[in-house]
Amino acid sequence: MLAKVNTFALSGLEGYKVDVEVDLNQGLPGVEMVGLASASVREAKERIRSAIKNVGYTYPLKRITVNLAPADTRKDGSTFDLPIAVGILAASEQMERSVYKEFIIMGELSLNGELRKIDGVLPLIISAYQQGFSKFILPADNAAEASFIEGVKVYAAKSLRDVVEFLNGDEALAPVPHKKYDEMVNETQYAVDFADVKGQTTAKRALEIAVAGGHNVLLIGPPGAGKTMLSRCVPTIMPDMSFDEAIEVTKIHSVAGVLDSQVGIITVRPFRAPHHTASLPSLVGGGSNAMPGEVSLAHNGVLFLDEMPEYDRKKLESLRGPLEDKTVTIARAARTVEYPANFMLIASMNPCPCGNYGSKTAVCKCSPTQIHNYLAKISGPLLDRIDLQIEVDSVSYGELRDKTALESSADIKRRTNAVRNLCRSRFKGTGVLTNSQMTNRQIKEFCALDDRCEQLLEKAFQKLNLSARATSRVLKVARTIADLDGSENIRPEHIAEAVQYRSLDRKYRN
């Protein structure tokens, strides 16, 4: 007898329908899997055999052929365990009804028949719903993740027996209750706050500009100056994620297998801080299964690179594409996938190997050659893509012990939110969300300069030897500064401040 069960598989962040066809014939008992199944999928036959027996059903002693169609796409993962098991039970006439054909069935089986959590449920359900499917059977551990999609009925089961009895009509499974995103988003409590950062007025101002306009930042200063703490404060002044943004982030984390199954959705902007020893695939994505890397996991959030020169040159240069295109394309022999990577880069570094070059309180012990070689690890093209480069000096004892109340993250957040809202209105319908994403045409339209501003920018261009890309970045930052200032037009003081944040790469590299 032949049975066909519907399921879905992933290619990047997109799902596609897979028909699990199970045929039972006379012959030597065994299972043959066809349809370009990976080793992880072929191993499912042993899990399925044990699961069927251990929940009290009969495993057919026949020749079993399992076809995963379409046959020209590679199938990976453990998602197919449950649909194959249901197909075997249906083909062996242990399913009393054919109602299973109405469902998209996904899940991994343990040897005792329990259902285990699978990765990528959210993008799978969204893709299936877009293709006209609305009824799903999933492991109970994936219920929270699936509960945020409107218009679908999700039935969460704990074991293979629960699934079979539900499909046979012997046991009822209640649909997973739908949750509203707005009810999940509460006032986030952060461990850090800008009010806790003593001194560093210039750095705080620069980070406010960076968040308001979505600009990339490089902090340069001696050890202990507060670069890491400043960076970790950035999420506290970023706007709350919208539901669409949260779904995008959750999809990536779900595919990567790092989503908290108890919560089911990510409500706080990501802050990813990979170690400098992280491999290239873990940073930008890749591997045999073309999984998302840190740049994609940081989508709609922050990617923090502490001690930037300690990263291999190859890893740093791999960031140039994502910083420019806001996406990562991973090409493999079998497939090519694309992941979003619209993150805000915050990097920190010492000014030299010992960390004291340019310090007002300590003596640098490095030779000019050592300093040059250290700074040369960061290429000019990469620096051009970092909009603000800020010197962070050591905090004095007076600043450290000052009892004056400082501006909180909540106060700064109100200003950055206002600029972000202005940008959404300004670029409505264009796909651009922040000033940092402006195209050349938009720069001409929204960054028009009067004669005084043109003269100032020209002088900076010549004196600092700015590239065309760096000049565009200056204009984008100036636009953000003007927005924070409530000015419709860019004024000379806005250009001057923006240029000030571009001077470090020339100061240290010339």
C-alpha positions as CSV (number, residue, x, y, z in Angstrom):
1,M,0.0,0.0,0.0
2,L,1.1,3.5,-0.8
3,A,0.8,6.5,1.6
4,K,1.8,10.1,1.1
5,V,2.4,12.6,4.0
6,N,3.0,16.3,3.6
7,T,5.9,18.0,5.2
8,F,8.3,21.0,4.6
9,A,12.0,21.4,4.4
10,L,14.3,24.4,4.6
11,S,16.6,26.1,2.1
12,G,18.1,29.0,3.9
13,L,15.1,30.9,5.4
14,E,12.6,29.6,2.9
15,G,10.7,26.4,3.2
16,Y,9.6,24.2,0.3
17,K,7.0,21.3,0.3
18,V,8.3,17.8,0.5
19,D,6.0,14.8,-0.3
20,V,7.0,11.8,1.9
21,E,5.9,8.8,-0.1
22,V,5.9,5.4,1.6
23,D,5.4,2.1,-0.3
24,L,5.2,-1.4,1.3
25,N,6.0,-4.4,-0.9
26,Q,6.8,-8.1,-0.5
27,G,10.5,-8.9,-0.1
28,L,13.3,-8.9,2.3
29,P,12.5,-6.6,5.3
30,G,14.3,-3.3,5.0
31,V,14.1,0.4,4.3
32,E,15.3,2.1,1.2
33,M,15.3,5.9,1.2
34,V,15.5,7.8,-2.1
35,G,15.1,11.5,-3.0
36,L,18.6,12.8,-2.2
37,A,18.5,12.2,1.5
38,S,21.5,13.2,3.6
39,A,23.1,10.8,6.1
40,S,21.1,12.4,9.0
41,V,17.9,11.6,7.1
42,R,18.9,8.1,6.3
43,E,19.7,7.4,9.9
44,A,16.0,8.2,10.7
45,K,15.0,4.6,9.8
46,E,16.5,3.2,13.0
47,R,14.9,5.8,15.2
48,I,11.6,5.3,13.5
49,R,11.8,1.5,13.9
50,S,12.4,1.7,17.6
51,A,9.8,4.5,18.1
52,I,7.0,2.6,16.4
53,K,7.7,-0.5,18.4
54,N,8.1,1.3,21.7
55,V,4.8,3.1,21.5
56,G,2.9,-0.1,20.9
57,Y,2.4,-0.3,17.1
58,T,3.6,-2.9,14.7
59,Y,6.6,-2.3,12.5
60,P,5.9,-4.0,9.2
61,L,8.2,-6.7,8.2
62,K,8.2,-5.8,4.5
63,R,10.3,-4.0,2.0
64,I,9.7,-0.3,2.7
65,T,10.6,2.3,0.1
66,V,10.5,6.0,1.2
67,N,10.7,8.7,-1.5
68,L,11.3,12.3,-0.5
69,A,10.0,14.4,-3.4
70,P,11.2,16.6,-5.1
71,A,14.2,14.3,-5.7
72,D,16.5,17.0,-7.0
73,T,16.8,18.9,-3.7
74,R,19.0,17.7,-0.8
75,K,17.1,16.8,2.4
76,D,18.9,17.5,5.7
77,G,18.0,17.3,9.4
78,S,15.6,15.3,11.6
79,T,12.4,17.0,10.5
80,F,11.4,14.0,8.5
81,D,11.2,11.4,11.3
82,L,7.6,12.0,12.2
83,P,6.1,12.2,8.7
84,I,8.0,9.0,7.7
85,A,6.7,7.2,10.7
86,V,3.1,8.3,10.0
87,G,3.6,7.2,6.4
88,I,4.7,3.8,7.5
89,L,1.8,3.4,9.8
90,A,-0.6,4.6,7.2
91,A,0.8,2.3,4.5
92,S,0.5,-0.6,6.9
93,E,-3.1,0.2,7.5
94,Q,-2.6,1.1,11.2
95,M,-4.1,4.5,10.5
96,E,-7.9,4.3,10.5
97,R,-8.5,7.5,8.6
98,S,-6.7,9.4,5.9
99,V,-7.1,12.8,7.7
100,Y,-3.3,13.0,8.0
101,K,-3.3,14.3,4.4
102,E,-4.7,17.6,5.6
103,F,-1.7,18.3,7.8
104,I,1.9,19.4,7.4
105,I,3.7,17.0,9.8
106,M,7.2,17.7,11.2
107,G,9.2,16.4,14.1
108,E,12.1,14.4,15.3
109,L,11.6,11.0,17.1
110,S,13.5,9.6,20.0
111,L,13.8,5.8,20.4
112,N,11.0,5.7,22.9
113,G,8.6,7.5,20.6
114,E,8.8,10.9,22.2
115,L,8.9,14.0,19.9
116,R,11.9,16.3,20.1
117,K,12.3,19.9,19.2
118,I,13.3,20.7,15.6
119,D,15.0,23.8,14.2
120,G,13.6,26.3,11.8
121,V,9.9,25.8,12.6
122,L,9.0,29.5,12.3
123,P,10.2,29.9,8.7
124,L,8.8,26.5,7.8
125,I,5.3,27.4,9.0
126,I,5.4,30.9,7.4
127,S,6.5,29.4,4.0
128,A,3.8,26.7,4.2
129,Y,1.1,29.2,5.1
130,Q,2.1,31.4,2.2
131,Q,1.6,28.3,0.0
132,G,-1.9,27.7,1.3
133,F,-1.4,25.3,4.2
134,S,-2.9,26.1,7.6
135,K,-2.9,22.9,9.7
136,F,0.3,21.6,11.3
137,I,1.4,18.9,13.7
138,L,4.6,19.7,15.6
139,P,6.6,18.6,18.7
140,A,5.3,20.2,21.9
141,D,8.7,21.9,22.4
142,N,8.0,24.0,19.2
143,A,4.6,25.2,20.3
144,A,5.7,28.5,21.7
145,E,7.6,29.4,18.5
146,A,4.6,28.5,16.3
147,S,2.0,30.4,18.4
148,F,2.8,33.8,16.9
149,I,1.6,33.1,13.4
150,E,-2.0,34.2,12.8
151,G,-4.3,32.2,10.5
152,V,-2.8,28.7,11.3
153,K,-3.8,25.8,13.5
154,V,-0.9,24.2,15.2
155,Y,-1.3,20.9,17.1
156,A,1.5,20.1,19.5
157,A,2.2,16.5,20.5
158,K,4.6,15.0,22.9
159,S,4.9,11.5,21.3
160,L,4.2,9.5,18.2
161,R,1.3,7.8,20.0
162,D,-0.3,11.2,20.6
163,V,-0.1,12.0,16.9
164,V,-1.5,8.6,15.8
165,E,-4.4,8.7,18.2
166,F,-5.2,12.3,17.3
167,L,-5.2,11.4,13.5
168,N,-7.3,8.3,14.2
169,G,-9.8,10.4,16.2
170,D,-9.2,8.5,19.5
171,E,-7.7,11.5,21.3
172,A,-8.2,15.2,20.9
173,L,-5.3,17.7,20.7
174,A,-6.2,21.3,21.3
175,P,-4.8,23.9,18.9
176,V,-1.9,25.9,20.3
177,P,-3.4,29.2,21.6
178,H,-2.3,32.2,19.5
179,K,-0.1,34.8,21.3
180,K,0.2,38.5,20.5
181,Y,3.6,40.0,20.2
182,D,2.6,43.2,21.9
183,E,1.8,41.2,25.0
184,M,5.3,39.7,25.0
185,V,7.1,43.0,24.7
186,N,7.6,44.5,28.2
187,E,9.9,47.2,29.4
188,T,13.3,45.4,29.0
189,Q,15.5,45.5,32.0
190,Y,19.2,45.8,31.0
191,A,22.2,45.1,33.2
192,V,23.9,48.3,32.0
193,D,22.8,51.9,31.5
194,F,24.4,55.0,30.1
195,A,23.8,56.6,33.4
196,D,26.4,54.2,34.8
197,V,29.1,55.3,32.4
198,K,31.3,58.0,34.0
199,G,32.8,60.7,31.7
200,Q,33.2,59.8,28.0
201,T,30.9,62.6,26.9
202,T,32.2,62.5,23.3
203,A,31.8,58.8,23.0
204,K,28.2,58.9,24.4
205,R,27.3,61.6,21.9
206,A,28.9,59.6,19.0
207,L,27.0,56.4,20.0
208,E,23.7,58.4,20.2
209,I,24.4,59.6,16.6
210,A,25.3,56.1,15.6
211,V,22.1,54.5,16.9
212,A,19.9,57.3,15.6
213,G,21.2,56.9,12.0
214,G,22.2,53.2,12.1
215,H,25.9,54.0,11.6
216,N,28.9,51.8,12.3
217,V,31.3,52.7,15.1
218,L,34.9,52.1,16.0
219,L,36.1,52.9,19.6
220,I,39.8,53.5,20.0
221,G,41.3,53.8,23.5
222,P,43.6,52.3,26.1
223,P,42.6,49.3,28.2
224,G,40.1,50.0,31.0
225,A,38.8,53.2,29.4
226,G,35.2,51.8,29.1
227,K,35.0,50.8,25.5
228,T,33.3,47.5,26.2
229,M,30.9,49.0,28.7
230,L,29.9,51.7,26.2
231,S,29.3,49.1,23.5
232,R,27.1,47.0,25.7
233,C,25.0,50.1,26.5
234,V,24.1,50.6,22.9
235,P,21.1,48.2,22.8
236,T,19.6,50.2,25.7
237,I,19.1,53.2,23.4
238,M,18.0,51.3,20.3
239,P,14.3,51.4,19.3
240,D,12.1,48.5,20.3
241,M,11.7,45.9,17.5
242,S,8.5,45.8,15.5
243,F,6.7,42.5,15.1
244,D,8.1,42.2,11.5
245,E,11.6,42.8,12.7
246,A,11.1,40.3,15.6
247,I,9.9,37.6,13.1
248,E,13.0,38.2,10.9
249,V,15.3,37.8,13.8
250,T,13.5,34.8,15.2
251,K,13.6,33.0,11.9
252,I,17.3,33.3,11.7
253,H,17.8,32.1,15.3
254,S,15.4,29.3,14.8
255,V,17.3,28.0,11.8
256,A,20.6,28.3,13.7
257,G,19.1,26.3,16.6
258,V,19.8,28.9,19.2
259,L,16.2,30.0,19.9
260,D,14.8,29.7,23.4
261,S,12.0,27.2,22.9
262,Q,10.2,28.4,26.1
263,V,9.8,31.9,24.8
264,G,9.4,31.2,21.1
265,I,10.2,34.7,19.8
266,I,13.0,37.2,20.3
267,T,11.8,40.6,21.6
268,V,15.1,42.3,22.3
269,R,17.5,43.4,19.6
270,P,20.4,40.9,19.4
271,F,23.9,41.8,20.7
272,R,26.4,39.3,19.3
273,A,30.0,39.4,20.5
274,P,32.0,36.6,18.8
275,H,35.5,35.8,20.1
276,H,38.4,36.7,17.9
277,T,39.2,33.0,17.6
278,A,35.8,32.3,15.9
279,S,36.1,30.5,12.6
280,L,35.2,32.3,9.3
281,P,32.0,30.1,8.8
282,S,30.8,30.8,12.3
283,L,31.3,34.6,11.7
284,V,29.7,35.0,8.2
285,G,27.9,31.7,7.8
286,G,28.6,28.5,5.9
287,G,29.5,25.0,6.7
288,S,28.2,21.9,4.9
289,N,24.6,22.9,5.7
290,A,25.0,26.6,4.8
291,M,24.0,27.8,8.3
292,P,23.8,31.5,9.3
293,G,26.7,33.0,11.1
294,E,27.2,35.8,13.7
295,V,26.6,38.6,11.1
296,S,23.1,37.2,10.5
297,L,22.4,36.3,14.1
298,A,23.1,40.0,14.7
299,H,20.4,41.1,12.2
300,N,18.5,44.1,13.4
301,G,20.9,44.4,16.3
302,V,24.5,44.8,17.1
303,L,27.6,42.9,16.1
304,F,30.4,43.7,18.6
305,L,34.0,43.0,17.8
306,D,36.2,43.5,20.9
307,E,39.9,44.1,20.2
308,M,39.3,44.3,16.4
309,P,43.0,43.9,15.3
310,E,43.1,40.5,17.1
311,Y,40.8,39.1,14.4
312,D,42.4,37.5,11.4
313,R,42.6,39.8,8.4
314,K,40.6,37.4,6.3
315,K,37.7,37.4,8.8
316,L,37.7,41.2,9.0
317,E,37.7,41.6,5.2
318,S,34.7,39.2,5.0
319,L,32.6,41.8,6.7
320,R,33.0,44.3,3.9
321,G,30.2,42.7,1.8
322,P,27.6,42.4,4.6
323,L,28.3,45.9,5.8
324,E,27.6,47.2,2.3
325,D,24.9,44.9,1.1
326,K,23.2,44.0,4.4
327,T,23.0,40.4,3.2
328,V,25.2,37.3,3.1
329,T,25.1,34.9,0.2
330,I,26.5,31.4,0.9
331,A,27.1,29.3,-2.2
332,R,27.5,25.5,-2.1
333,A,27.6,22.9,-4.8
334,A,24.1,21.8,-4.0
335,R,22.4,25.1,-3.3
336,T,22.9,28.8,-2.7
337,V,21.2,30.5,0.2
338,E,20.9,34.2,1.3
339,Y,20.6,35.4,4.9
340,P,19.9,39.0,6.0
341,A,22.7,40.8,7.8
342,N,21.5,44.3,8.6
343,F,23.4,44.8,11.7
344,M,25.1,47.8,13.4
345,L,28.8,47.2,13.8
346,I,30.5,48.3,16.9
347,A,34.2,47.6,17.2
348,S,36.8,48.4,19.8
349,M,40.6,48.4,19.7
350,N,43.7,49.7,21.5
351,P,45.7,52.4,19.7
352,C,48.8,50.1,19.8
353,P,49.9,46.7,21.1
354,C,50.6,48.0,24.6
355,G,47.5,50.2,24.5
356,N,49.1,53.5,25.7
357,Y,49.7,55.3,22.4
358,G,48.3,58.8,22.6
359,S,47.4,58.3,26.3
360,K,47.6,61.4,28.6
361,T,48.5,59.4,31.7
362,A,50.6,56.4,30.5
363,V,53.8,56.0,28.3
364,C,53.7,54.0,25.1
365,K,56.5,51.4,24.9
366,C,55.8,50.4,21.3
367,S,58.0,51.3,18.4
368,P,56.6,53.1,15.3
369,T,56.9,49.9,13.3
370,Q,54.9,48.0,15.9
371,I,52.2,50.6,16.0
372,H,52.0,50.7,12.2
373,N,51.8,46.9,11.8
374,Y,49.2,46.7,14.6
375,L,46.9,49.4,12.9
376,A,47.6,48.0,9.4
377,K,45.5,44.9,10.4
378,I,42.5,47.0,9.7
379,S,42.4,47.9,6.0
380,G,41.4,51.3,4.5
381,P,38.3,49.9,2.7
382,L,37.0,48.4,6.0
383,L,37.6,51.7,7.8
384,D,35.8,53.5,5.1
385,R,32.7,51.5,6.0
386,I,32.9,52.5,9.6
387,D,31.1,55.9,9.9
388,L,32.3,57.1,13.3
389,Q,35.8,56.5,14.7
390,I,36.0,57.8,18.3
391,E,38.9,58.2,20.6
392,V,38.1,57.0,24.1
393,D,40.6,58.3,26.7
394,S,41.0,57.0,30.3
395,V,38.5,58.3,32.9
396,S,40.0,60.7,35.5
397,Y,39.5,60.0,39.2
398,G,37.3,63.1,39.5
399,E,35.0,61.8,36.8
400,L,34.9,58.4,38.3
401,R,33.9,59.6,41.7
402,D,31.6,62.4,40.5
403,K,28.1,62.0,42.1
404,T,26.3,64.1,39.6
405,A,23.3,62.2,38.1
406,L,24.0,61.4,34.4
407,E,21.6,61.1,31.5
408,S,19.9,57.7,31.4
409,S,19.5,55.4,28.5
410,A,15.8,56.0,28.5
411,D,16.3,59.7,27.9
412,I,18.7,59.1,25.0
413,K,16.4,56.5,23.6
414,R,13.6,59.0,23.2
415,R,15.8,61.1,21.0
416,T,17.0,58.2,18.9
417,N,13.5,57.0,18.5
418,A,12.4,60.4,17.2
419,V,15.1,60.3,14.5
420,R,14.3,56.7,13.5
421,N,10.6,57.7,13.2
422,L,11.6,60.7,11.0
423,C,13.7,58.4,8.8
424,R,10.8,56.0,8.3
425,S,8.6,58.8,7.2
426,R,11.3,60.3,5.0
427,F,12.1,57.1,3.2
428,K,8.6,55.6,3.2
429,G,8.1,53.0,0.4
430,T,11.8,52.9,-0.5
431,G,13.0,50.0,1.7
432,V,15.5,52.4,3.4
433,L,15.0,52.6,7.2
434,T,17.9,54.7,8.4
435,N,20.2,57.5,7.2
436,S,23.1,55.1,6.9
437,Q,21.3,53.1,4.2
438,M,20.7,56.1,1.9
439,T,21.5,55.6,-1.8
440,N,23.5,58.1,-3.8
441,R,20.3,59.5,-5.2
442,Q,18.8,59.9,-1.7
443,I,22.0,61.6,-0.5
444,K,21.6,64.2,-3.3
445,E,18.0,64.7,-2.3
446,F,18.3,64.8,1.5
447,C,21.9,66.0,2.0
448,A,21.9,69.1,-0.1
449,L,24.6,71.6,1.0
450,D,24.9,75.3,0.8
451,D,28.1,77.0,-0.2
452,R,29.6,77.2,3.3
453,C,29.0,73.5,3.8
454,E,30.4,72.6,0.4
455,Q,33.6,74.6,1.2
456,L,34.0,72.9,4.6
457,L,33.5,69.4,3.1
458,E,35.9,70.1,0.3
459,K,38.6,71.2,2.7
460,A,38.1,68.1,4.8
461,F,38.2,65.9,1.7
462,Q,41.5,67.3,0.6
463,K,43.2,67.6,4.1
464,L,42.1,64.2,5.3
465,N,42.4,62.5,1.9
466,L,38.9,61.0,2.2
467,S,37.7,58.5,-0.3
468,A,34.4,58.8,-2.2
469,R,32.8,56.3,0.1
470,A,34.1,58.0,3.3
471,T,32.8,61.4,1.9
472,S,29.3,59.8,1.5
473,R,29.5,58.5,5.0
474,V,30.3,62.0,6.3
475,L,27.2,63.3,4.6
476,K,25.0,60.5,6.1
477,V,26.4,61.2,9.6
478,A,25.9,64.9,9.1
479,R,22.2,64.2,8.1
480,T,21.7,62.3,11.3
481,I,23.3,65.1,13.4
482,A,21.0,67.6,11.7
483,D,18.0,65.4,12.5
484,L,19.0,65.2,16.2
485,D,19.4,68.9,16.1
486,G,15.9,69.3,14.7
487,S,17.3,71.0,11.6
488,E,15.7,70.5,8.2
489,N,19.0,71.5,6.4
490,I,22.6,70.4,7.1
491,R,24.6,73.3,8.5
492,P,28.4,73.8,8.7
493,E,28.5,72.7,12.4
494,H,26.9,69.4,11.4
495,I,29.5,68.8,8.7
496,A,32.3,69.8,11.2
497,E,31.1,67.3,13.8
498,A,30.7,64.5,11.2
499,V,34.3,65.1,9.9
500,Q,35.6,65.1,13.5
501,Y,34.4,61.4,13.7
502,R,36.4,60.5,10.5
503,S,39.7,61.9,11.6
504,L,41.0,58.9,13.5
505,D,41.8,56.6,10.6
506,R,44.0,59.4,9.1
507,K,45.5,60.3,12.5
508,Y,46.8,56.8,13.1
509,R,47.5,55.6,9.6
510,N,49.4,58.6,8.2
